[in-house]
Amino acid sequence: MEFGPYNMLIDFCIVALLLVVGQLLRAKIGFFQKFFIPASIIAGTLALIFGPQGLKMLPFSGQIGSYGYLLVCVLFATLFLGRTKFEPLKKIVSKTGDTFFASMIAEIGQFGVALLFGILVLWQLFPEINKAFAIMLPAGWAGGYGYATAIGGSLEKYGFTDATTVGLAMATFGMLVGNFIGIIMINIGTRIGATRFTKSVAELPESIKTGLIPENERKPLGIGTISPNSLDPLAWHLGLVLIATAIGYYANLYFKVLWPTIDVPMMCLTMLAGVVIQVLLNAFKLGDYVDKAVVDRIGSMSTDFLIVFGIASIKTAIVVQFAVPLFLLCLLGLAICSFYLWWVGPRIFHDNWFERGIFLWGWACGNVACGVTLLRIIDPHFKSNTLEDYGLAYIPIAFIEVALVSLTPVFLGLGYVIQTTAVLLGATLVLMILALLMGFIHKPLGKPVPENSTPQSV
């Protein structure tokens, strides 16, 4: 059947319906509340069961697998739109150096260790699989659905068939591990006295469990910066995001002509386009008319749709085919993230190590939203400053991540697996040495002392 605009409209309408159903199920079913399963995961699971890969009851078009990367590009276009000022690197390092180094060691280290595991274990046990197969662990776990789609799409151009499906499956497994095992980690943390602001999961407000916010807890989504009698504020912000996305698209076409053998990811170009647009707006004194909160909601909304489309397009036969190597990679990911939480966390974070560590656990397993969900359980009012520090540290992190996600699949696709592994492990080692020399690695912090006091090392 020929694909047209109404097919695309119906695809998004179906996903919108599933998201609403997912939220209602989250609000009513205790199991989903207990493990804080996002509505998007519930909706994606329904799409997988009743969609083209399952019972074929939902009238999706044949293009649902192509939406994921486009939504990733929209998400990346929002990363720097709305930032009216960029903090100096020196200030970022001095204030959030521990967060920066912990995040980079966790992410780059996961890439390097996964590839090393692939060389030493997967190549020996499963010689028939693609040599870059192991990269799908960090693509799906540390990267999440966006990076899984991006890296998978790049590797498919170099002959790794169904890389996107493998990556999306890993992202789903990572999200589930992040939530299910994350709750177990939190229970352990509260029992040993590692949490500082919440001593029991039972203290959580009902809104966090159900996802439905009562009237007295509601907050505005953002601020209107454009008068509605001229242009709707949401149209203004969405317009800027889509302009950045379009620039990224056409820049990608240009680079394909300029360098036909190298794939410059469109998501990278849309992010850079967003930076350029914001810099220009700042230069013309218009930067304040872009509300970061509204832009972030557009990006977050794109992520919800991305997750559902991503899970719906997972080819279950491929997952079954690679079940054993996927399981081994999940065990490796669980070991790596547990090491970050229980060993790295107390030795690198300057305070509130468990709160900061559980956030790191969440995004290293699933995505930032998973980390925020877990953090809110033990720090409901965000007194640990974990998110504030991560937001500041993410400015340089974002550029490193884009380079990581853009270049790694290219070099792997060209066959430089061992060399890429060596570079990633070397970069992780350099980061650890720098963190040590700059004083960010210290003796492990002990149990937290009461609020407004300073934790001591043991």
N, C-alpha and C positions, 0 to 999 in steps of 0.2 A: 504494500500500500504506500502511496506517495505521502511523504511527510510534509505537513503544512503548518501554518501558525496555530490552527485550532488543535492540532495534535500536541503541540508544545503547551498550549494553554491547559488542556485536559490533564497532561502529565503533572503540571504544577498544582492543578486543582485536586487531583487524587492525593498528592503528597500533603497538601494543606489539610485535607480531610483526615489523613492518617496521623498528622501531627496533633490535631485537635483530639482525636480518639486516644492517642498516646498520652496526652496530658490528662484526659479524664480517667484513664486507667491508672495513671500515676497517683491521681488524687484519691482513688477509691480502693486500690489494692495494696494491702499491707506489705506484701513481698517487695514490690517496687519501691515503696517508701523506705523500708528497712535498709535496702542496699542503694538507695538514691539513684535508681536507674533513670537516666534522662528520657524525656518524652520522645526525643528524636531516635534513641536506640529502640524504644518500644515500637515506634512508627516504622522504623526501618525493618525490624523483625517481621512485622505484619506485612510489609511490602514484599519481603523475601518469601514469606510463606504463601501469600495469595497472588504474587506477581508472576512475571514470565518465567522465573527460575523455580517456581513452586507449583501451585494449583492453577495458575493462569486464569484467575478469576477477575483480576484488575485489568482494565483496558489500557494499559500502558502502551505507548508507541515503541518502536524498536530503537529509539534514540536515547533512552534514559541513561545509558552508560556514558553518553557524551556530555551530559550536563555537569558532571562532577568537576572536571577541570575548569570549565567556564566559571563555575561558582568559586573555585579556588582563586581564580584571577580577580574576581570581584572582591573577595576577602582581602587579598593582598593589596588591592588598590586603597583599602581603608586604613592600612596600618599607620600611615603618617599624615593622612589628611586630618586637619584639626589641631595639629601640634603648632601652636603659635610661637614656640621657642624651643630650641634644641640646646640642652644643657651641655656645658663643656665636658670633654672626656675626663679631665682631671677631677671634676666634681663628682661625676658618675662613679669613678673608681674609688674615690675616698669615701663616698657615702654608701655605695652598694657593691663594693668590690667582692665581698663574700658571696653575694647573690650572683654576680656576674661569673665569677670563677666556678662556683658550684654548678651553675646552669650549663656553662660551656664544657666543663669536664664531663658532666652527665651526658650531654647530647653528643659531642664529638666522640667521647669514650664509648658510648653505645654503638655508634657507627663502626668504630675501629674494632671493638671486641667482637661484634657480630660477624664482621667480615673475616676476622681471624678464626672464629669458630667455624665459619663456612669452609675455609681452607683446610683446617685441621680435622674436621669431623664430617661435614656434609659432603665434601668432595670425595672422601674415602667411602662413606656409606652409600651415597647416592650419586654415582658418577654421571648419571644421565641428566640430572637437573642442571639448569643454567648456573654458570660459575658465579653470577652475581645474586643468586637466590637469597643469601643471608642478609643482604641489604634491606630486604623487606621487613625485617624486625624493627630496626630504628625508623624506617620510613613510616611504619604503621603505629609504633609505640611512641617514640620521642616526637615523631612528626605528626601523627594523627591522620585523619581522613584526607586533609588537604595535601600533605606531603606524600602520602601513599598514592594518591591520584597523580600527583605531579611526577614523582620519581618513577612510578609504574608506567605512566605514559611515555616518559623519556626512554626507558629501557625497552619498551615495546618497539620503538623505532630502530633499536639496535638488535632486534631479533629475539628478545625475551618475551615470548608469547604468553599472554595472560598475566603479565606482571602486575597490572592494575588490580585484577581480581585477587591475587595473592596479597598485595598490599592492603586492600580494603578488608580482607579477611583478618589480617594481622592487626589492623586498626581496631576492628570490632573485638577481637580477643583481648587486645590491650586495654580497651575501654572497660570491658567486663572485669578483667583482672584488677584494674585500677580501682574500680568501685567495690567489688566483692572482697578482695584481699585487703584493700585499703581500709575497709570497716574493721576487719580483723586487726590490722596494724594499729588502728586508733584505740580499739579496746585494750590491746596490749599496752599501748602508751599510757592510757588513763590508769590502768592497774599498777604500773610500775612508777607512777607519779611523774611522767615525762611531760604531761600537758600543763600549761600554765593558766589558761583562762576558763577551761571547762573540765570538770572532774568526772562527768558522766555523759554519755550520749543521750540519756533520757532527758537532759536539760534542754534539748533543742526545741525551738518553737515549732508549732504545727505547720507554719508556712513553708519551712525548709523541707519538711517531710512530704507534704502534699504538692507543693509547687504553687498553691493558691494563696495569694497574699491578701490578708484582710485589709479593710479600708484604713485602719489606723497605722498600718505598716507600709503603705504604698508611697513610692517616690516617683517624681517625674522622670520620663525617659530621657529628656533633654530640654534644651532651651530653644525657643523660636528666635532665630536671628534675622529672619526676613519677614516683612509684613505680609500677611496673607492676601491683602488687597492688591499686592503686586505679584507675588509668587508664593505658593505654598512652601513653608520651610522644609518639609520633607522632600519636595520636588527639587529644591535647591541643592540639598545635600546628596540626594540620589543622583542628580545630574552631574555633580563633581566626581562622584565615584565612577559613574559610567563613562565620563570623558576620559578619566585615567585608564579605565579598562580598554576603551577604544584605542587610545594612544599605544598601549601595550600590544594590542592586536596588530596594528599596522606596523609598529616597530619590529614585531616578530616576523612579519612578512618580508620586511626590508632585509633583516639579517639572514633570512633563508636564501635570499638572492645573493647577498654579499658573501656568506659562508655556508654554502649548501651542504657541507659535510658535518657541520656543528649545529646542534639545536640549542638556541638561546631561549630558555623557558619564558613563555608569555607572562607567567605570574611574577617573575623577577622584573620584567619590563613594566608591568602595571604598577608595581610597588614604586619603582623609580619615577614613573609618571606622576604618581600621587605626591611624591616628595617635591618634584618640580612644580606642580600646581600649587602646593602649599607655600613653597618659597616665593613664588610669583605673587600669590595673594598677600603674603606678609610684606613683600616689597611695596605693594600698592596700598598698604594699610587696610587690607580687606581680610586679613587672616582671622581677626576676631569674630568674623561673621560665619565662621565654620565651627559648629559646636562638636567637639570631639565625642561627646556622649551619644549624639544622634548618629554620627558616622560609625561608631562602634556597634550600635544596634543594627545598622545595615549589615555590617560584617558578620555579626553574630547570627542574624537571620539567615544570611547566606550559608553559614555553617550548618544550621539545622536542616535546611533543604539538602545541602551537600551530603550530610550523613545518611539521610533517608534514601536519596538516589544512589549513593554509594553502596549501601547494604543491599538495596533492591537489585542491583546489577551484579552482585557476587555470583559467580558461576559455581554452584554447589558441587558439580562434578569435578571441577578443578581442585576445590578444597579437599574433597575426599581423596583425589589422586595424590595430593601432597600432604596428607594428614600427618604422617610420621615426622617429616622434616619441620612442618609447621609446629607440631607439638614440642619438638626439641628446642626450636627457637623460642617458643613461649616459656619453657623452663629456664632457658638462658636469660631471657628478659626479666623474669621474676627474680632470678638470682642477682642480676645487675642492679635492679631497682631496690631490692632489699638491702644490698650493700650500700647504695647511696643513702638510704634512709637511716640505717642503724650505725654505720661506720663513718661515712663521710660527713653526714649532717652534724653530729656533735663536735667534729673537729674543724669545720670550716665556717659555720654560721656563728656570728658574734653574740647572738642572743636568741631566745625562743627557738632553739634548734629543732624541736619536734614539729612545731607549727610550720616553720619554713621547710622542714624536711618532708612533711606529709604533702605539702603543695608541690614540692619537687617530685615526689613519688607519683602524684596524680598526673602531672603533665608528662613525666617520663614514661608512664604506662599508657596513658590515653591522650589527653590534650589539656590545655589550660583550664577549660571549663570543668574537667574532672578534678583538677587540682584545687580549683576554687570551691567546688562542692565539698571536698574533704576538709579543706581549711575552715569552711564555715561551721563545720560540726564542732571543732575544738576551739575556734576563735570567731564566734558569731558576729562580733562587732569589729573585727579586723584590727584589734589593738596591737597585734604583733608587728604591724607595718610590713608584712610579707608582700602584699600586693603592691603597695606603694613603691617598695624597693625594687620589685620585679619590673614594674612599669618603667622605672627610670633606667634600670640595667638593660631593659629590652631594646633601648635605642641602638647601642652598638651590636647587641646580640642579633637583631633582625638582619643587619647587613651580612653578618657572618653566616647566619642560617641560609640566607638567599644564595650566597656563594656555595655553601655546603650542598644545598638541594639542587642547585643548577649544575655544578661541575662534577659532583660525585657520580651521577648516573652516566654522564658523558664519558668519563675516563673508564668506568666499569664496562660500558657498552663497547668501547674501543679495545677492551681486553686487558687493561692495566689493573687487574684485580689485586695482585700481590703488592704492586707499587702503591696503589691507592690505600690499601690497608696499612702499609708502613707509614705513609704520610699522616693518616688519621691517628694512629697510635702515637706517632712522634709528636703530633700537635697536642694530644692529650697529656703526654709527659711534659712538654714544655709549659703547658698551662699549670700543671701541678707544681713544677719548679718555681714558676713566677709567683704563684699563690703563696708558696712557702717563703720565698725571698722577700715578698712584700708584707709578710706577717699575717696573711689570712688563714694559714693553717696553724692550729694551736692544740693544746691539750684538750681532750674531750670535755665538753660542758657536762655538769652533773644535773641532778634534778632541779627544776626551776624553783626559785624562791618566790614568795608572794609578789603580786603585782606591784609595780613602781619600785621594785628593788632590782639590783643587778645580779644576774646569775654568776656563780663562781665556777672556776674549773676545778676538776678533781684529779 
